[in-house]
């Protein structure tokens, strides 16, 4: 990964885009990730020259972001699990376990963040599978597969072939929010659009969904700002 030298150095993710005709630079407001998009045949040296030419703008943009833009997760951090704040603390044995308001994480503290992320993904798959099956039963349809991703642009999706995809970070949101997203995507098994007929399905299987959608709009970005491994 290219690094723009300076104080501090800035990691830059290069992204070759087939349709790109010029270079473009973007800073994610979710976590401060810097992405430089470039044409397929452009050279990396050209990309770095473009980056240096926009260094002033880039550093001003990064400095303007709140200090809380990214939270590195490790021992001593608070992590929400189904909306409940849990303190990561050292543990014994092999498996992560919950005790009261703590998540006890055994092993090397340096790998605690990565281990907690893996634990959360297992929990997310179980919860989302159960929720998806529940709502699929309510609409009388079935889905073909379920996958987890770390998507930034959407919390879930449903393909025309019935493949469901969710952000694993939903497991950190309140349980009702995860249920709403599952109902939202399962409703696409009936209506592959966002028409009034689609929203009628959502309202039938998850009445009062507006509160959960508002929670995501107001708090969802904070879930993306947690970095579980360096």
Backbone torsions as a table, in degrees:
resi	resn	phi	psi	omega
1	UNK	NA	124.5	179.3
2	UNK	-61.4	148.8	178.6
3	UNK	-127.9	129.2	174.6
4	UNK	-83.0	113.8	-177.0
5	UNK	-68.3	157.0	179.9
6	UNK	143.5	-166.9	-179.2
7	UNK	-123.3	103.5	-2.0
8	UNK	-86.3	163.3	173.4
9	UNK	-66.0	149.9	-176.5
10	UNK	-121.5	121.2	175.1
11	UNK	-74.9	137.6	-177.4
12	UNK	-127.0	128.3	177.6
13	UNK	-93.0	116.8	177.8
14	UNK	-86.3	134.8	-178.0
15	UNK	-132.5	112.8	177.7
16	UNK	-83.3	128.8	-174.9
17	UNK	-123.7	123.7	-175.3
18	UNK	-59.1	-35.7	-176.2
19	UNK	-88.6	-3.6	-175.7
20	UNK	-73.1	136.6	176.2
21	UNK	-111.8	-8.1	-179.9
22	UNK	-151.9	173.4	177.7
23	UNK	-82.7	148.1	173.8
24	UNK	-146.6	144.1	-174.4
25	UNK	-118.8	133.8	-178.1
26	UNK	-138.5	140.7	175.1
27	UNK	-116.2	121.0	-179.2
28	UNK	-68.7	129.6	177.3
29	UNK	-76.8	-9.2	178.6
30	UNK	-78.8	-46.9	-173.8
31	UNK	-139.3	8.6	177.8
32	UNK	77.9	9.6	179.6
33	UNK	-64.5	131.6	-179.2
34	UNK	-100.9	123.5	-179.4
35	UNK	-123.4	128.6	176.4
36	UNK	-112.4	110.6	178.1
37	UNK	-87.4	142.0	-174.7
38	UNK	-145.8	154.5	175.6
39	UNK	-61.0	156.3	-176.3
40	UNK	-57.5	-40.8	-173.1
41	UNK	-95.0	3.8	179.5
42	UNK	-71.0	149.1	178.9
43	UNK	-88.0	150.5	180.0
44	UNK	-61.7	-33.4	178.3
45	UNK	-61.7	-38.6	176.8
46	UNK	-65.0	-38.9	179.2
47	UNK	-63.7	-42.7	-179.9
48	UNK	-67.4	-34.8	176.2
49	UNK	-64.7	-41.6	176.3
50	UNK	-61.6	-42.3	-179.4
51	UNK	-62.4	-45.6	179.8
52	UNK	-63.8	-33.3	178.5
53	UNK	-68.6	-19.9	-180.0
54	UNK	-114.3	18.4	-176.5
55	UNK	-60.6	-40.2	-179.1
56	UNK	-59.9	-47.9	179.1
57	UNK	-62.3	-41.7	-176.8
58	UNK	-63.0	-46.5	-177.8
59	UNK	-69.0	-36.3	176.7
60	UNK	-63.3	-40.3	179.8
61	UNK	-66.0	-43.7	179.9
62	UNK	-66.5	-39.6	-180.0
63	UNK	-67.4	-28.3	-178.8
64	UNK	-77.5	-13.2	-179.9
65	UNK	-75.4	146.6	-179.9
66	UNK	-63.3	150.7	-180.0
67	UNK	-60.2	-24.6	-177.7
68	UNK	-85.9	12.0	-176.6
69	UNK	-56.8	-37.5	178.5
70	UNK	-129.5	134.6	176.2
71	UNK	-116.1	115.4	176.1
72	UNK	-80.3	128.2	-174.3
73	UNK	-99.1	131.1	177.7
74	UNK	-164.0	-170.8	178.6
75	UNK	-56.1	131.9	-177.9
76	UNK	96.1	-9.6	179.4
77	UNK	-83.7	155.6	172.0
78	UNK	-99.9	129.9	-179.9
79	UNK	-129.9	129.0	177.6
80	UNK	-77.1	135.5	174.8
81	UNK	-124.6	111.4	-173.4
82	UNK	51.7	41.1	175.5
83	UNK	85.5	-3.9	-178.1
84	UNK	-105.2	124.5	-178.5
85	UNK	-69.9	126.8	179.4
86	UNK	-122.2	136.4	178.8
87	UNK	-90.1	126.7	176.4
88	UNK	-78.7	124.3	-177.7
89	UNK	-134.2	155.0	178.8
90	UNK	-61.7	142.5	178.9
91	UNK	-130.8	177.8	178.4
92	UNK	-119.3	168.7	179.9
93	UNK	84.6	-152.5	-176.2
94	UNK	-113.5	-28.5	-172.1
95	UNK	-105.9	146.8	171.3
96	UNK	-69.5	138.2	177.3
97	UNK	-140.9	150.2	178.8
98	UNK	-95.8	131.7	174.9
99	UNK	-135.4	110.1	-177.3
100	UNK	60.9	-123.0	179.8
101	UNK	-99.5	21.0	-179.2
102	UNK	-121.7	148.2	166.8
103	UNK	-108.3	115.6	-178.0
104	UNK	-90.7	118.3	-172.7
105	UNK	-113.8	110.0	178.7
106	UNK	-79.0	171.4	174.7
107	UNK	90.4	-167.9	-177.1
108	UNK	-63.5	122.2	179.3
109	UNK	-57.0	-27.9	-178.7
110	UNK	-65.3	-23.7	-179.2
111	UNK	-104.0	10.6	-175.6
112	UNK	-61.2	-42.5	-178.8
113	UNK	-60.5	-46.7	-179.8
114	UNK	-64.4	-38.6	-179.7
115	UNK	-67.4	-39.5	178.9
116	UNK	-66.4	-39.4	177.7
117	UNK	-59.9	-44.2	179.2
118	UNK	-63.0	-40.6	178.5
119	UNK	-63.7	-42.3	179.2
120	UNK	-64.6	-36.9	-179.4
121	UNK	-66.0	-39.0	176.8
122	UNK	-63.6	-45.0	179.0
123	UNK	-63.8	-39.9	-179.9
124	UNK	-63.3	-43.7	-179.6
125	UNK	-61.4	-43.2	-179.8
126	UNK	-63.1	-48.0	-177.7
127	UNK	-66.4	-42.6	-178.2
128	UNK	-70.5	-34.3	176.7
129	UNK	-65.1	-44.0	179.7
130	UNK	-64.9	-43.4	-179.4
131	UNK	-66.4	-42.0	-179.1
132	UNK	-64.4	-42.5	178.9
133	UNK	-64.7	-38.3	178.9
134	UNK	-61.5	-50.8	-177.1
135	UNK	-73.5	-31.1	175.1
136	UNK	-63.3	-37.0	176.4
137	UNK	-64.4	-35.6	-179.8
138	UNK	-68.2	-29.2	179.9
139	UNK	-98.4	-1.7	177.7
140	UNK	71.1	29.1	178.7
141	UNK	-127.5	170.0	176.3
142	UNK	-131.3	151.0	177.3
143	UNK	-102.2	156.4	-174.1
144	UNK	-90.0	-31.1	-179.5
145	UNK	-161.4	164.9	179.3
146	UNK	-137.9	129.1	-179.5
147	UNK	-131.5	151.9	175.9
148	UNK	-110.7	141.0	176.6
149	UNK	-137.0	171.0	172.7
150	UNK	-108.9	63.5	-175.4
151	UNK	-78.8	146.3	179.2
152	UNK	-105.8	-23.1	-173.8
153	UNK	-92.3	-18.8	-178.8
154	UNK	-152.7	155.1	-179.9
155	UNK	-89.8	-19.3	179.0
156	UNK	-169.4	168.8	176.0
157	UNK	-156.5	161.7	176.9
158	UNK	-137.0	123.7	-179.2
159	UNK	-83.9	163.5	176.7
160	UNK	-59.5	-18.6	179.9
161	UNK	-95.2	10.0	176.3
162	UNK	81.9	18.8	177.3
163	UNK	-87.2	121.6	179.8
164	UNK	-96.3	138.8	175.4
165	UNK	-131.5	137.0	179.3
166	UNK	-134.5	154.9	168.8
167	UNK	-77.6	127.8	179.7
168	UNK	-65.3	-18.5	-178.7
169	UNK	-69.2	-10.0	175.8
170	UNK	-59.7	-24.2	-179.0
171	UNK	-67.1	-16.8	177.6
172	UNK	-85.8	-18.0	178.2
173	UNK	-77.8	162.6	174.3
174	UNK	-53.5	148.3	-175.8
175	UNK	-56.3	-35.7	-179.0
176	UNK	-66.0	-30.6	178.7
177	UNK	-69.5	-44.4	175.9
178	UNK	-59.2	-42.6	179.5
179	UNK	-62.3	-41.0	179.3
180	UNK	-61.9	-44.5	-178.8
181	UNK	-63.7	-40.0	177.0
182	UNK	-61.6	-44.4	178.4
183	UNK	-63.2	-39.9	180.0
184	UNK	-58.9	-46.5	-177.2
185	UNK	-74.5	-39.5	179.4
186	UNK	-62.9	-33.5	178.5
187	UNK	-60.2	-23.8	177.2
188	UNK	-71.1	-15.6	173.9
189	UNK	-65.6	-22.2	178.9
190	UNK	-97.4	-45.0	-177.7
191	UNK	-130.7	111.1	-179.8
192	UNK	-85.2	57.5	-178.6
193	UNK	-165.3	-172.5	174.3
194	UNK	-123.0	43.1	179.8
195	UNK	-76.7	168.5	173.9
196	UNK	-54.2	-35.1	178.6
197	UNK	-64.7	-38.2	177.4
198	UNK	-63.1	-49.6	-177.8
199	UNK	-66.0	-24.9	174.4
200	UNK	-66.3	-37.5	176.6
201	UNK	-65.3	-46.1	179.3
202	UNK	-58.4	-46.5	-177.9
203	UNK	-64.5	-30.7	179.9
204	UNK	-71.9	-41.6	-175.9
205	UNK	-92.5	-18.1	176.5
206	UNK	-143.2	77.3	-179.5
207	UNK	-61.3	145.3	177.6
208	UNK	73.6	27.5	-176.3
209	UNK	-64.1	-17.3	-175.2
210	UNK	-60.0	-36.3	-178.5
211	UNK	-63.7	-41.3	179.7
212	UNK	-69.2	-38.8	177.1
213	UNK	-64.3	-40.3	177.7
214	UNK	-63.8	-35.1	177.7
215	UNK	-62.1	-44.6	179.5
216	UNK	-62.2	-41.0	179.5
217	UNK	-64.0	-35.6	-176.4
218	UNK	-88.2	-28.2	-171.9
219	UNK	-126.4	-9.2	-174.5
220	UNK	-60.6	-36.0	-177.6
221	UNK	-61.8	-32.9	-179.0
222	UNK	-62.1	-30.8	178.9
223	UNK	-69.1	-33.7	178.9
224	UNK	-74.3	-20.3	-176.2
225	UNK	-81.4	-2.4	179.4
226	UNK	-87.8	122.3	179.7
227	UNK	-106.2	117.7	-173.7
228	UNK	-93.7	-12.6	176.2
229	UNK	-154.0	145.5	-177.7
230	UNK	-79.1	NA	NA
